[in-house]
Amino acid sequence: MTQDARSDEFTNQDTWRIFRIMSEFVDGYETMSHVGPAVSIFGSARTPKNHADYARARKLAGKLGKKGFSIITGGGPGIMEAANRGAFEAGAKSVGLNITLPHEQASNQWTNVRLEFRYFFARLVMFVKYACSFVCFPGGFGTLHEFFNSMTLIQTSKAEVFPVILIGRKYWSGLAKWMKKTLLDGSLKMISPEDMYLYRITDDLDEAVRIIVDTMKVRRSGDAIRPVDRLRYMVEGTVEGKPLQPSQPFRQHKTRQAWD
């Protein structure tokens, strides 16, 4: 292919793609700015309706909906459908951010606010920008992507500290142990000890609701969520052994400006 041909291809395709990307952000901002306080719930699209995780996601979304939270999901089947269903049944806003995939993922029927995305990164911005908390049920690569994206944003202070709750000790504990052994305690020390407190693993849906509600109360009071607050709301973290207590010394995170 000649240089001129490559230039024509770029002009005819990539530059125009920018406008499509812009339209997704504009539509997303206009729609999502009205959802109010919201919780993004993630999990596998492959979870069947008769699975315990489906029932738990539906129940948790219902509890949060009754507390005044909108529920945001990827809009598809499985855990996403369960969460949207629970929100819908509770009379809350049930948001589905559906992604166009080669196998044509269809939006579930339980959404009353619906957006379609071609680009994962535009969709991911909507999950983060308009949610005050993340909840991850067992899931695959997509759920892991959303979990680690939240870890990166909080760790680097690109986002305020917000609760990231992993539902299912049996499913998530292996990952937590690997992160501690390999990332925290490994020879290269790839994360800091306090990074293990950026998330919470639990099987207790009421505990998840309490963490989300209590953190929202702090935000509404105008107080900053500082490291000691993070320990209070995410007490125990997932560090093996005896957890740090709020009264114990806490080494300041390397990006101080987030807590000032």
HUVENQUI-V598924 format. One record per backbone hydrogen bond with DSSP energy under -0.5 kcal/mol. NH is the residue of the N-H (numbers start at 1). CO is the residue of the C=O. Records with the same first field share a line. If there is no record, write none. Layout:
NH = CO + CO
This chain:
6 = 2
7 = 3
8 = 4
9 = 5
10 = 6
11 = 7
12 = 8
13 = 9
14 = 9
15 = 10
17 = 13
18 = 14 + 15
19 = 15 + 16
20 = 16
21 = 17
22 = 18
23 = 19
24 = 20
25 = 21
26 = 22
27 = 23
28 = 24
29 = 25
30 = 26
31 = 27
32 = 28
33 = 29
34 = 31
35 = 32
39 = 70
40 = 133
41 = 39 + 72
42 = 135
44 = 138
47 = 44
51 = 48
55 = 51
56 = 52
57 = 53
58 = 54
59 = 55
60 = 56
61 = 57
62 = 58
63 = 59
64 = 60
65 = 61
66 = 62
67 = 63 + 64
68 = 65
69 = 64
70 = 37
71 = 93
72 = 39
73 = 95
79 = 44
80 = 77
82 = 78
83 = 79
84 = 80
85 = 81
86 = 82
87 = 83
88 = 84
89 = 85
90 = 86
91 = 88
92 = 87
95 = 71 + 93
96 = 113
97 = 73 + 95
98 = 96 + 115
100 = 117
101 = 99
104 = 101
108 = 75
111 = 108
112 = 94
113 = 94
115 = 96
117 = 98
123 = 119
124 = 120
125 = 121
126 = 122
127 = 123
128 = 124
129 = 125
130 = 126
131 = 128
132 = 38
133 = 38
134 = 163
135 = 40
136 = 165
137 = 42 + 135
144 = 140
145 = 141
146 = 142
147 = 143
148 = 144
149 = 145
150 = 146
151 = 147
152 = 148
153 = 149
154 = 150
155 = 151
156 = 152
157 = 154
158 = 153
159 = 153
163 = 132
165 = 134
166 = 200
167 = 136 + 165
168 = 166 + 202
172 = 168
173 = 169
176 = 172
177 = 173
178 = 174
179 = 175
180 = 176
181 = 177
182 = 178
183 = 178 + 179
184 = 179
185 = 180
189 = 186
190 = 183
191 = 183
195 = 192
196 = 192 + 193
197 = 194
198 = 195
200 = 164
201 = 237
202 = 166
205 = 203
208 = 204
209 = 205
210 = 206
211 = 207
212 = 208
213 = 209
214 = 210
215 = 211
216 = 212
217 = 213
218 = 214
219 = 215
220 = 216
221 = 217
222 = 218 + 219
223 = 218
226 = 224
229 = 226
230 = 226
231 = 227
232 = 228
233 = 229
234 = 230
235 = 232
237 = 234
238 = 196
239 = 236
248 = 245
256 = 254
258 = 255
259 = 256
260 = 256 + 257
